[in-house]
C-alpha cells in the first residue's frame, strides 16, 4: 500500500527513505547529548562524580597507562580484573590533569555510551513494525491488505514512531542511568554495546539476502548486519564479563540461524560470503577471552587472575566476610539470586510501590512479546542480564544487597540497571499491542497511561534520591574522609618527591592531591615495589602505610630508619600512618 506524504510527515516511518531515518536519529542523538551534558553539570557541581570507589579505580587505571614509572610497562598497566576497553577509551582525556582529578575524564566515554544506547533503543523499537510486514508476507497474506488491516484503525498507521520515541524517553530519563552515565562506571558502556548487538541481530534476521550493500561488495545487508552484530558483541566482551555470556548465547543463536540459511542457499558464491561473515563473527568473539587469559598470565603469572586473584570478586568476598557469618542471600541458590537481581532492577526504576507497577508492566509486556514471538523474538533477549546475574550471585561470589531486603544494605544495586533496556522496551511492546486494538481516538490514551506510570515512578526516584546515588553515598563516606585527610597532607609535599604506597585502597587520595603516579612506588611498579619494601628508607621520601597492607608490614620492620609524620584515623577505615626516612627529614614542604 502506498504511503501518503501526509501520513509520513505526521507519523514518521523507519522504513522510508534512509535520509529521513538518519535525520530522525540525528535529532534523537542531539536531544540525548543535551540531556547527558545537563546531568554531568548537575553532578559535577555537587561533587558527586567520584563517589564510587570503582569509578576512582577505573580512572586511575587509565591514568597509569600514560603516567607510570616506566613507559616500557605502559601496555601492562591496564589491570587484570576489569576488562580494558573503558580504560582505553579514557586515554585521550586522563592525560589532562583537570579532567583526571575531577573525574570528567571517565564521564566522557560513559556519556557517549548513554547517547548511543538511547539511539539503539530508538532503532530497536522502531524496527519492530517492518518485522511485522515481513512476517505477514512470509505467512502468504498479501502485504498491502495485511498492512492495511494492521495499519488502519480509523486511519492510524502501525508504523508510527511514537513507540520508538516513548521507549527512548523511558531509557533516557531514568534517574539512575542519568547519574551513572555522568561517572566513570562501565554499565552504560556495556548496555550500549548490548542494545546495538540486538539491533543488528534483528536487522540481520530481516535483512534482504539478495541486494548488495555497495557496488562491488559481495556482502548483502544480511552479512553486514551479522558483522556489525559481532563487532558490538566484541565491544561488550571488552567492557564487562556480562559480554562473554551474551556473546556465547548470541553466538549459538547466530550459528544455528546462519547454518539454516547456508543449507538453503543454492548460489555457491553467496554461500562462501555467508560462511566468511559467520567465521569472522565467531572468531572475533572467541579471541577476546583467549587474549585476556594470555594478558592476565603475562601480567600476574596467573591466567585466571581476573577470577581468583587478589582483586577478584571472590577474593573481595573472602576478605569482607566475617568468620562464622551466614552466606549472603542467593549464595548457591540461583532462584533467590534472580529475585535479588530483579528487585535491584525494580528499585532502579523507582521506589517500592511504583517500581512494582513498572515490574508488572514489564512482565505483561514480556508475555505479550512471547505471544507475538515472531515479531518480538529478539527483544526477549533483553532478559539475558537477569540470567547472568542470577548465576554470578549464586556461583560467582558477586552479592547484591538491596535496602528493602535482608541484609538491608547497599551493594551492587547498580547491577539492576542492566535490565533497564527490558524495562524500557517491554512496556512499549505492551502499549503498542493494546493501541493496535483501539480506535485511533483512543490510542493516545494507552500511551498517555504508560507515560503517566513511568513519570510517577521516576518522580519518586528523584524524590527519594536515585538508588545508585544512595549506594554511592552510603559506601563512600568513610573512604572519602580518609582520602581527603591524606590528600591534604600529600598536596604539601615537595614536587617530585617519591612516595611508597599501596594504591589498591586509596588511590583517590593521590588523584585529589594531583600527585603524578610516576612519583609513586606501588604494587604495579615492578621491580621497584619489591626493592622498596625491602628498604623503604632508601627508596622513598614518604611512606604511606595502611594497617594490614604490605607497606605497613615493611614500615614496622624498619622502624629504626623511619619517623612517623602523621597518623590518620577514620572510623570504618584502616588506620593510616605516614613516615619519612630519618635521613631525609630536612625535605622542604610546600607552603
Backbone torsions as a table, in degrees:
resi	resn	phi	psi	omega
1	UNK	NA	132.9	179.7
2	UNK	-70.1	145.3	179.7
3	UNK	-106.6	125.5	-177.4
4	UNK	-74.1	157.8	178.2
5	UNK	-62.1	-34.8	180.0
6	UNK	-63.2	-45.1	178.2
7	UNK	-61.5	-41.4	-177.8
8	UNK	-64.2	-41.4	-177.5
9	UNK	-71.5	-32.8	-177.3
10	UNK	-80.7	-36.2	-170.3
11	UNK	-115.0	-26.7	-179.5
12	UNK	75.0	149.9	179.1
13	UNK	-144.7	131.5	176.7
14	UNK	-73.8	-15.5	-175.8
15	UNK	-103.6	18.4	175.2
16	UNK	-89.9	-155.4	-178.4
17	UNK	-55.3	138.5	-177.5
18	UNK	-59.1	-34.2	179.5
19	UNK	-65.2	-35.5	176.7
20	UNK	-61.3	-44.4	-179.7
21	UNK	-64.5	-42.7	179.8
22	UNK	-63.4	-37.9	178.6
23	UNK	-64.4	-43.6	178.6
24	UNK	-63.1	-43.9	-179.3
25	UNK	-66.3	-33.5	176.7
26	UNK	-65.1	-40.5	177.5
27	UNK	-65.4	-40.9	177.1
28	UNK	-61.8	-45.0	179.7
29	UNK	-61.4	-40.9	179.0
30	UNK	-62.9	-45.1	179.3
31	UNK	-63.2	-43.4	178.9
32	UNK	-63.3	-39.9	178.9
33	UNK	-62.4	-41.7	179.3
34	UNK	-65.4	-40.5	177.4
35	UNK	-63.2	-43.2	-178.9
36	UNK	-62.1	-45.1	-179.3
37	UNK	-64.9	-40.2	178.8
38	UNK	-61.7	-42.5	178.9
39	UNK	-64.6	-40.1	178.7
40	UNK	-60.5	-47.4	-179.5
41	UNK	-60.8	-38.8	-179.4
42	UNK	-62.9	-51.8	-176.2
43	UNK	-74.7	-27.9	173.8
44	UNK	-65.5	-44.1	-179.4
45	UNK	-66.1	-23.0	178.2
46	UNK	-98.4	8.7	175.8
47	UNK	56.3	46.9	-175.7
48	UNK	-122.5	22.2	179.3
49	UNK	-79.7	-23.7	-172.4
50	UNK	-117.9	32.7	178.6
51	UNK	-73.4	-39.6	179.8
52	UNK	-72.2	128.6	174.7
53	UNK	-61.5	-34.0	178.5
54	UNK	-66.1	-35.2	178.3
55	UNK	-63.8	-42.2	177.1
56	UNK	-61.3	-43.3	-179.5
57	UNK	-64.7	-42.4	179.9
58	UNK	-59.2	-46.8	-177.8
59	UNK	-63.6	-40.5	-176.0
60	UNK	-78.1	-23.6	170.4
61	UNK	-64.4	-44.8	178.0
62	UNK	-64.4	-42.7	-179.6
63	UNK	-61.5	-37.2	-176.4
64	UNK	-64.5	-26.0	179.7
65	UNK	-63.5	-36.0	-177.3
66	UNK	-106.4	-4.8	-176.8
67	UNK	-136.2	83.2	-177.9
68	UNK	-144.4	175.6	-172.2
69	UNK	-77.3	-15.4	179.5
70	UNK	-149.5	119.8	-179.1
71	UNK	-63.8	-20.7	179.3
72	UNK	-65.5	-23.5	-177.2
73	UNK	-98.5	6.2	-173.6
74	UNK	-55.7	-44.5	-177.1
75	UNK	-62.5	-27.0	-176.5
76	UNK	-97.6	20.1	177.2
77	UNK	-99.4	8.3	-176.3
78	UNK	-80.8	1.5	179.0
79	UNK	83.3	177.2	-178.3
80	UNK	-127.0	-12.9	-177.7
81	UNK	-97.5	-57.2	179.4
82	UNK	-78.4	137.8	179.4
83	UNK	-69.6	155.1	-161.2
84	UNK	-88.7	-13.3	-169.2
85	UNK	-59.7	-43.3	-179.7
86	UNK	-60.9	-41.3	-178.1
87	UNK	-67.4	-38.4	176.8
88	UNK	-64.8	-38.7	179.9
89	UNK	-65.5	-24.2	179.7
90	UNK	-81.8	-16.5	-170.6
91	UNK	-54.9	-39.1	179.3
92	UNK	-66.0	-12.9	-172.2
93	UNK	-112.3	-32.1	-173.5
94	UNK	-71.6	-15.9	178.9
95	UNK	-72.5	-16.8	174.6
96	UNK	-83.1	114.8	-172.1
97	UNK	-55.8	-40.7	-177.2
98	UNK	-65.7	-42.2	178.9
99	UNK	-66.9	-35.5	178.2
100	UNK	-67.0	-50.0	-174.7
101	UNK	-67.1	-35.7	-178.1
102	UNK	-83.4	-17.4	-177.8
103	UNK	92.5	-4.4	-179.5
104	UNK	-64.0	-28.9	178.2
105	UNK	-58.1	-34.7	177.7
106	UNK	-83.0	-21.6	-179.5
107	UNK	-72.1	-35.1	-171.2
108	UNK	-59.9	-49.3	176.9
109	UNK	-61.8	-37.0	179.1
110	UNK	-65.9	-38.2	178.7
111	UNK	-66.4	-41.8	176.7
112	UNK	-61.0	-40.1	178.8
113	UNK	-66.1	-36.2	177.2
114	UNK	-59.5	-45.3	179.1
115	UNK	-63.8	-46.5	-179.6
116	UNK	-64.6	-37.7	178.2
117	UNK	-63.7	-43.2	177.5
118	UNK	-63.5	-39.3	176.8
119	UNK	-65.4	-35.4	177.6
120	UNK	-64.8	-40.5	175.9
121	UNK	-61.7	-42.7	178.9
122	UNK	-59.4	-45.5	-179.4
123	UNK	-70.0	-40.0	-177.4
124	UNK	-63.8	-49.8	-178.9
125	UNK	-71.0	-39.9	180.0
126	UNK	-67.0	-21.6	-179.7
127	UNK	-86.0	1.1	-177.0
128	UNK	-75.7	-32.2	-179.0
129	UNK	-67.1	-43.5	174.2
130	UNK	-58.0	-31.9	176.4
131	UNK	-61.3	-40.5	177.9
132	UNK	-60.5	-42.1	-179.5
133	UNK	-60.2	-43.9	-178.1
134	UNK	-68.1	-37.8	177.9
135	UNK	-60.9	-41.4	-179.5
136	UNK	-66.5	-37.8	178.6
137	UNK	-66.9	-39.6	-179.3
138	UNK	-67.3	-28.4	179.7
139	UNK	-80.0	-1.6	174.7
140	UNK	93.6	-0.7	179.4
141	UNK	-79.8	144.0	176.5
142	UNK	-59.4	127.0	-173.6
143	UNK	-58.8	-46.0	-175.6
144	UNK	-63.3	-45.4	-178.6
145	UNK	-70.5	-36.7	178.5
146	UNK	-62.9	-44.3	179.1
147	UNK	-66.0	-36.1	-179.4
148	UNK	-63.2	-42.5	179.2
149	UNK	-65.2	-39.7	-176.8
150	UNK	-77.2	-36.2	-173.2
151	UNK	-81.7	-23.6	-171.9
152	UNK	-111.6	105.8	164.8
153	UNK	-122.6	90.9	-169.9
154	UNK	61.9	33.6	173.2
155	UNK	89.9	8.1	-177.7
156	UNK	-87.4	124.6	179.6
157	UNK	-76.8	135.5	-179.1
158	UNK	-69.9	-20.2	-176.8
159	UNK	-88.6	17.4	177.0
160	UNK	-55.4	142.3	179.0
161	UNK	-81.4	3.4	-178.9
162	UNK	-56.2	-45.9	177.7
163	UNK	-58.4	-40.1	-179.1
164	UNK	-65.6	-42.9	179.8
165	UNK	-65.4	-42.2	-178.1
166	UNK	-69.5	-42.2	177.4
167	UNK	-61.0	-40.4	178.2
168	UNK	-63.7	-39.6	178.9
169	UNK	-65.5	-40.3	178.2
170	UNK	-60.5	-41.7	178.6
171	UNK	-67.1	-48.5	-170.5
172	UNK	-68.9	-34.7	-173.9
173	UNK	-96.1	8.5	176.7
174	UNK	-61.2	123.3	-174.8
175	UNK	-60.1	-36.8	-177.7
176	UNK	-73.3	-37.2	175.8
177	UNK	-65.9	-38.3	179.4
178	UNK	-62.1	-35.4	176.2
179	UNK	-73.7	-47.1	-175.5
180	UNK	-63.0	-36.2	-178.9
181	UNK	-72.2	-11.9	176.4
182	UNK	-91.7	1.0	-178.1
183	UNK	-115.9	179.9	179.1
184	UNK	-92.0	27.0	177.3
185	UNK	-84.2	152.1	-171.3
186	UNK	-100.2	2.0	178.1
187	UNK	-60.6	-44.3	178.0
188	UNK	-61.8	-34.3	-179.7
189	UNK	-67.1	-45.7	179.3
190	UNK	-63.6	-42.2	-178.7
191	UNK	-60.0	-37.9	179.2
192	UNK	-62.3	-46.2	178.5
193	UNK	-63.4	-40.8	-178.9
194	UNK	-63.1	-46.5	-179.2
195	UNK	-61.9	-46.6	-177.7
196	UNK	-69.5	-29.3	174.2
197	UNK	-61.3	-40.8	178.4
198	UNK	-71.4	-34.3	176.3
199	UNK	-59.3	-48.6	-177.4
200	UNK	-72.0	-30.5	174.1
201	UNK	-63.9	-43.5	178.1
202	UNK	-62.3	-43.1	-180.0
203	UNK	-68.8	-33.4	177.2
204	UNK	-63.7	-42.6	-177.1
205	UNK	-67.1	-23.3	-175.5
206	UNK	-122.1	16.8	179.9
207	UNK	-81.6	159.1	176.0
208	UNK	-72.9	121.7	-177.7
209	UNK	-88.8	7.2	-176.0
210	UNK	-116.9	-34.1	-173.2
211	UNK	-87.4	124.8	177.4
212	UNK	-69.5	149.0	-177.6
213	UNK	-76.7	-34.0	179.9
214	UNK	-140.9	156.0	178.5
215	UNK	-62.7	128.0	-179.8
216	UNK	84.8	-6.1	179.1
217	UNK	-94.6	116.6	-177.7
218	UNK	-70.2	-15.9	-178.8
219	UNK	-75.6	142.9	173.7
220	UNK	-96.4	178.1	177.6
221	UNK	-58.3	-30.5	179.8
222	UNK	-63.7	-48.2	-179.0
223	UNK	-67.9	-38.8	178.9
224	UNK	-62.6	-43.2	178.6
225	UNK	-63.4	-38.2	177.8
226	UNK	-61.4	-45.2	-179.0
227	UNK	-67.1	-39.7	177.9
228	UNK	-65.5	-37.6	175.9
229	UNK	-60.4	-42.8	178.7
230	UNK	-63.3	-39.0	179.0
231	UNK	-64.8	-41.8	178.9
232	UNK	-66.7	-40.0	176.4
233	UNK	-63.5	-39.4	178.0
234	UNK	-64.0	-40.7	176.8
235	UNK	-60.4	-42.8	176.6
236	UNK	-63.9	-38.3	179.9
237	UNK	-69.8	-23.6	175.3
238	UNK	-83.4	-7.6	-173.4
239	UNK	-106.3	-48.3	-179.1
240	UNK	-142.9	155.7	179.7
241	UNK	-70.1	-17.1	170.9
242	UNK	-53.7	-35.8	-178.6
243	UNK	-65.3	-28.1	176.8
244	UNK	-66.8	-43.1	179.1
245	UNK	-65.6	-47.9	-179.9
246	UNK	-61.5	-42.3	179.0
247	UNK	-61.5	-38.6	179.1
248	UNK	-66.5	-44.4	-179.3
249	UNK	-65.3	-49.9	-179.6
250	UNK	-67.8	-29.1	176.7
251	UNK	-62.2	-42.5	177.9
252	UNK	-64.5	-45.3	-179.2
253	UNK	-60.8	-47.7	-178.1
254	UNK	-64.3	-40.8	-179.6
255	UNK	-60.7	-44.5	-179.4
256	UNK	-64.5	-45.4	-178.6
257	UNK	-63.2	-48.1	-177.4
258	UNK	-67.5	-35.2	177.7
259	UNK	-62.5	-38.1	176.8
260	UNK	-67.0	-43.0	177.6
261	UNK	-60.5	-42.8	-175.9
262	UNK	-63.2	-39.3	179.4
263	UNK	-67.7	-34.1	-178.8
264	UNK	-80.2	-21.0	-176.9
265	UNK	-71.9	130.6	-179.3
266	UNK	-100.4	-20.2	-179.5
267	UNK	-82.0	120.3	-177.1
268	UNK	-63.1	-38.9	-179.7
269	UNK	-64.9	-41.4	179.9
270	UNK	-66.9	-35.5	178.7
271	UNK	-65.1	-38.6	179.3
272	UNK	-65.5	-42.3	179.4
273	UNK	-63.5	-43.1	179.9
274	UNK	-64.4	-43.2	179.2
275	UNK	-64.1	-40.0	179.5
276	UNK	-64.0	-42.6	178.7
277	UNK	-63.9	-38.5	178.5
278	UNK	-65.7	-43.0	-180.0
279	UNK	-63.1	-42.3	177.1
280	UNK	-61.2	-42.3	178.9
281	UNK	-59.5	-48.5	-176.5
282	UNK	-70.5	-42.6	-178.5
283	UNK	-65.8	-40.7	-178.8
284	UNK	-57.0	-41.7	-177.8
285	UNK	-84.2	-28.1	179.5
286	UNK	-74.7	-31.4	-175.3
287	UNK	-75.7	-22.1	-178.3
288	UNK	-64.9	-51.6	175.9
289	UNK	-60.4	-36.6	179.5
290	UNK	-62.4	-46.4	178.8
291	UNK	-61.5	-42.4	-176.2
292	UNK	-67.3	-36.3	175.8
293	UNK	-63.9	-42.5	178.9
294	UNK	-65.4	-40.5	179.6
295	UNK	-63.7	-45.0	178.0
296	UNK	-59.2	-42.0	-179.9
297	UNK	-64.3	-39.5	-179.6
298	UNK	-68.0	-38.4	-174.8
299	UNK	-80.1	-45.8	-172.2
300	UNK	-112.6	-11.9	-175.5
301	UNK	85.9	1.0	-179.7
302	UNK	-131.9	117.2	-178.5
303	UNK	-63.3	-29.8	-178.4
304	UNK	-100.0	26.4	-178.6
305	UNK	-59.2	-30.8	-179.0
306	UNK	-67.8	-18.8	-178.9
307	UNK	-112.9	-20.6	179.5
308	UNK	-136.7	12.8	178.1
309	UNK	-79.9	-178.5	-175.7
310	UNK	-66.3	-20.0	179.7
311	UNK	-105.3	4.7	-177.0
312	UNK	-73.6	164.5	178.3
313	UNK	-60.8	-36.5	180.0
314	UNK	-64.3	-45.0	-179.6
315	UNK	-67.0	-39.5	178.5
316	UNK	-63.4	-42.0	178.9
317	UNK	-62.6	-39.4	179.9
318	UNK	-67.6	-37.9	-179.1
319	UNK	-71.9	-33.0	-173.7
320	UNK	-94.5	-7.7	179.3
321	UNK	-90.2	123.1	179.9
322	UNK	-72.3	145.1	178.4
323	UNK	-58.2	132.4	179.2
324	UNK	82.5	-3.4	179.7
325	UNK	-71.2	147.7	177.8
326	UNK	-66.2	154.2	178.6
327	UNK	-64.3	152.5	178.8
328	UNK	-66.5	154.7	-177.2
329	UNK	-61.2	131.5	-180.0
330	UNK	96.6	-8.7	179.2
331	UNK	-61.1	118.6	179.7
332	UNK	66.3	14.7	178.9
333	UNK	-132.0	91.4	-175.6
334	UNK	-58.1	-35.6	-178.1
335	UNK	-66.4	-46.2	176.9
336	UNK	-62.4	-40.2	178.2
337	UNK	-61.4	-40.1	178.6
338	UNK	-65.3	-37.6	178.2
339	UNK	-63.7	-42.0	178.5
340	UNK	-66.7	-38.7	177.8
341	UNK	-64.1	-41.7	-179.9
342	UNK	-68.7	-36.9	177.1
343	UNK	-64.9	-40.1	176.9
344	UNK	-61.6	-41.0	177.9
345	UNK	-63.6	-42.5	179.3
346	UNK	-61.4	-42.7	-179.2
347	UNK	-69.8	-22.6	175.1
348	UNK	-74.9	-12.0	177.1
349	UNK	-96.0	-23.6	-178.7
350	UNK	166.0	-179.8	179.5
351	UNK	-70.0	178.4	-166.0
352	UNK	-56.5	-56.3	-176.9
353	UNK	-65.1	-39.3	-179.3
354	UNK	-73.2	-37.5	176.8
355	UNK	-61.5	-33.7	177.6
356	UNK	-65.5	-37.4	177.3
357	UNK	-61.4	-45.0	178.0
358	UNK	-63.5	-40.0	178.6
359	UNK	-62.7	-40.3	178.0
360	UNK	-62.6	-41.8	178.4
361	UNK	-63.3	-39.4	-179.9
362	UNK	-66.3	-43.4	-179.5
363	UNK	-66.2	-40.9	177.0
364	UNK	-65.0	-41.2	177.6
365	UNK	-64.1	-36.5	176.8
366	UNK	-65.5	-42.9	177.3
367	UNK	-61.1	-40.4	177.8
368	UNK	-64.7	-38.2	178.7
369	UNK	-66.3	-36.8	177.0
370	UNK	-67.0	-39.1	179.0
371	UNK	-62.5	-41.3	176.6
372	UNK	-103.2	56.5	-168.9
373	UNK	-57.0	-44.6	-176.4
374	UNK	-61.0	-35.4	-177.9
375	UNK	-77.6	-35.9	-170.5
376	UNK	-119.5	19.0	-172.2
377	UNK	-62.0	-37.8	-179.0
378	UNK	-65.8	-38.0	-178.2
379	UNK	-63.8	-23.7	178.8
380	UNK	-65.1	-20.5	177.4
381	UNK	-70.6	-8.7	176.1
382	UNK	-64.6	-13.2	178.2
383	UNK	-85.9	-1.9	-178.9
384	UNK	-56.8	-39.3	178.4
385	UNK	-58.2	-32.9	178.6
386	UNK	-63.8	-42.8	179.0
387	UNK	-65.1	-43.1	-178.6
388	UNK	-61.2	-46.7	-176.5
389	UNK	-74.7	-28.6	173.3
390	UNK	-61.0	-42.5	178.2
391	UNK	-71.8	-38.0	-178.6
392	UNK	-67.2	-42.8	178.5
393	UNK	-66.6	-42.8	-176.3
394	UNK	-69.6	-41.8	-170.5
395	UNK	-126.2	-2.1	-174.8
396	UNK	-113.7	13.4	178.8
397	UNK	57.8	40.3	179.3
398	UNK	-120.4	84.3	-178.4
399	UNK	-73.0	153.3	171.5
400	UNK	-125.7	119.7	176.4
401	UNK	-110.5	134.9	177.1
402	UNK	-122.4	147.4	-172.5
403	UNK	-69.8	-13.1	-176.2
404	UNK	-100.3	-6.4	177.4
405	UNK	-128.0	155.9	178.7
406	UNK	-55.6	135.8	8.4
407	UNK	-92.2	25.8	172.6
408	UNK	55.1	54.6	-177.3
409	UNK	-142.0	-176.8	178.9
410	UNK	-118.6	119.4	173.7
411	UNK	-161.3	118.6	179.4
412	UNK	60.0	25.4	175.3
413	UNK	-60.3	-28.1	-177.7
414	UNK	-63.3	-20.4	179.4
415	UNK	-62.7	-26.5	177.1
416	UNK	-63.8	-20.0	-179.7
417	UNK	-64.8	-22.7	-178.2
418	UNK	-71.0	-10.2	172.2
419	UNK	-91.8	2.9	178.4
420	UNK	-56.4	-41.5	176.9
421	UNK	-56.8	-37.7	176.9
422	UNK	-67.1	-41.4	178.7
423	UNK	-70.3	-12.5	178.1
424	UNK	-91.7	-45.6	-171.1
425	UNK	-80.9	-44.3	-171.6
426	UNK	-69.3	-36.6	171.0
427	UNK	-60.6	-36.1	176.9
428	UNK	-67.0	-36.8	175.8
429	UNK	-61.8	-46.9	-179.6
430	UNK	-60.9	-47.1	-179.5
431	UNK	-64.2	-35.4	178.8
432	UNK	-63.5	-47.1	-177.7
433	UNK	-67.8	-34.0	176.4
434	UNK	-68.9	-44.2	-177.4
435	UNK	-64.5	-33.2	-179.3
436	UNK	-63.2	-21.3	-177.6
437	UNK	-103.1	11.9	179.5
438	UNK	-115.5	151.6	171.0
439	UNK	-61.4	158.1	-174.4
440	UNK	-57.6	-38.5	-176.0
441	UNK	-67.8	-16.2	179.3
442	UNK	-105.8	-7.0	-177.8
443	UNK	-63.6	-41.4	-178.7
444	UNK	-62.2	-24.7	178.5
445	UNK	-64.4	-38.1	178.3
446	UNK	-63.2	-43.9	-179.9
447	UNK	-70.9	-36.4	178.1
448	UNK	-63.8	-38.8	178.6
449	UNK	-64.9	-41.1	178.2
450	UNK	-62.9	-46.7	179.6
451	UNK	-62.1	-35.9	178.6
452	UNK	-64.6	-43.3	179.1
453	UNK	-63.0	-44.9	-178.9
454	UNK	-66.8	-44.5	-179.9
455	UNK	-62.0	-42.1	178.1
456	UNK	-59.3	-44.4	-179.7
457	UNK	-66.8	-44.9	-177.3
458	UNK	-69.2	-36.5	178.6
459	UNK	-63.4	-38.5	177.1
460	UNK	-68.2	-33.1	176.9
461	UNK	-64.7	-42.7	176.6
462	UNK	-65.3	-38.5	-177.7
463	UNK	-64.6	-42.1	-178.4
464	UNK	-86.0	-4.4	-171.3
465	UNK	78.5	124.9	-179.8
466	UNK	-50.3	138.3	-170.7
467	UNK	-65.7	-30.0	176.9
468	UNK	-66.7	-35.1	176.8
469	UNK	-70.9	-39.0	176.1
470	UNK	-62.1	-41.8	177.6
471	UNK	-60.4	-46.1	-179.0
472	UNK	-62.8	-42.6	179.5
473	UNK	-65.7	-44.5	-176.6
474	UNK	-63.5	-37.8	-174.3
475	UNK	-92.7	0.9	-176.2
476	UNK	-113.9	-7.9	-171.8
477	UNK	-57.9	-54.9	-176.3
478	UNK	-71.5	-35.1	178.5
479	UNK	-63.2	-45.3	-179.7
480	UNK	-65.0	-36.1	178.2
481	UNK	-63.3	-42.4	177.8
482	UNK	-64.8	-46.6	-176.9
483	UNK	-67.6	-34.5	177.2
484	UNK	-63.6	-44.3	-179.6
485	UNK	-65.9	-42.4	179.6
486	UNK	-68.2	-41.5	179.6
487	UNK	-63.2	-34.9	179.5
488	UNK	-62.4	-40.2	177.1
489	UNK	-69.3	-47.6	-174.7
490	UNK	-65.8	-27.9	-178.3
491	UNK	-68.0	-11.2	-178.7
492	UNK	-109.7	4.5	178.5
493	UNK	-79.4	158.9	-178.6
494	UNK	-60.3	143.9	177.7
495	UNK	-63.4	133.2	179.4
496	UNK	87.9	-2.9	177.8
497	UNK	-64.9	143.5	-178.1
498	UNK	-90.9	134.3	-178.3
499	UNK	-117.6	133.3	171.4
500	UNK	-101.5	117.9	-174.5
501	UNK	-157.7	140.6	172.1
502	UNK	-81.4	113.1	-171.9
503	UNK	-80.5	-13.9	-171.4
504	UNK	-58.1	-28.3	-174.5
505	UNK	-98.2	-43.9	-169.5
506	UNK	-137.2	48.4	176.1
507	UNK	-64.8	-19.4	178.2
508	UNK	-61.6	-26.5	177.4
509	UNK	-66.3	-39.7	176.6
510	UNK	-64.4	-40.7	179.5
511	UNK	-63.7	-45.4	-179.6
512	UNK	-64.1	-37.5	-178.9
513	UNK	-81.0	-9.9	-179.3
514	UNK	72.2	29.6	179.6
515	UNK	-79.7	121.6	175.8
516	UNK	-59.0	134.5	-177.7
517	UNK	-67.9	-18.5	177.2
518	UNK	-69.9	-16.2	177.7
519	UNK	-90.3	3.7	-175.4
520	UNK	-114.0	126.8	171.9
521	UNK	-92.8	114.7	-176.1
522	UNK	-134.7	-175.2	-176.5
523	UNK	-65.8	-9.8	177.9
524	UNK	-100.6	4.1	-177.1
525	UNK	-106.9	88.6	-179.1
526	UNK	-103.7	138.6	1.6
527	UNK	-92.7	8.1	-178.5
528	UNK	-55.3	-38.0	-178.2
529	UNK	-59.9	-49.0	-177.5
530	UNK	-64.3	-42.6	179.0
531	UNK	-66.7	-38.2	-178.8
532	UNK	-67.5	-35.6	177.3
533	UNK	-66.2	-30.7	178.9
534	UNK	-76.3	-29.0	-178.0
535	UNK	-145.7	70.2	-174.7
536	UNK	-61.4	-35.0	-177.0
537	UNK	-67.7	-27.4	-178.5
538	UNK	-91.9	-18.7	-173.1
539	UNK	-104.5	-16.3	-174.1
540	UNK	-138.0	151.7	175.6
541	UNK	-87.6	-28.6	177.7
542	UNK	-137.8	138.8	179.8
543	UNK	-118.6	118.0	179.9
544	UNK	-106.9	113.8	-173.7
545	UNK	-121.5	128.5	173.1
546	UNK	-104.5	137.8	-175.2
547	UNK	-52.7	124.0	177.1
548	UNK	97.2	-12.9	-178.8
549	UNK	-89.5	170.1	-176.2
550	UNK	-60.2	-32.7	179.6
551	UNK	-68.7	-38.4	176.8
552	UNK	-59.4	-46.3	179.0
553	UNK	-61.3	-45.4	179.8
554	UNK	-63.5	-42.1	-179.9
555	UNK	-63.2	-40.0	178.3
556	UNK	-64.8	-31.4	179.8
557	UNK	-77.5	-14.8	-177.5
558	UNK	-126.1	38.6	-177.4
559	UNK	-58.5	-33.6	-177.3
560	UNK	-68.4	-16.6	-178.0
561	UNK	-102.6	-4.0	-173.2
562	UNK	-124.5	153.1	173.9
563	UNK	-126.7	131.4	-178.0
564	UNK	-71.0	129.1	-179.9
565	UNK	-100.5	-31.4	-175.9
566	UNK	-162.6	143.2	172.5
567	UNK	-121.2	130.0	179.8
568	UNK	-117.2	124.0	179.9
569	UNK	-124.0	122.1	178.5
570	UNK	-128.9	125.7	178.0
571	UNK	-55.9	132.9	-179.9
572	UNK	89.6	-4.6	178.3
573	UNK	-124.8	151.4	175.8
574	UNK	-66.4	141.7	-179.6
575	UNK	-60.2	143.5	-179.8
576	UNK	-117.6	134.2	174.6
577	UNK	-126.2	136.6	179.0
578	UNK	-112.4	128.2	-178.0
579	UNK	-118.1	156.9	168.2
580	UNK	-125.5	142.3	172.9
581	UNK	-61.2	137.6	-178.9
582	UNK	-58.8	-33.2	-178.1
583	UNK	-72.3	-10.3	-176.4
584	UNK	-122.9	23.9	-176.2
585	UNK	-67.9	-16.1	-178.7
586	UNK	-82.3	4.3	179.8
587	UNK	-58.9	127.8	178.5
588	UNK	-70.4	154.1	177.7
589	UNK	-115.9	153.4	176.7
590	UNK	-65.1	148.0	177.2
591	UNK	-66.6	NA	NA
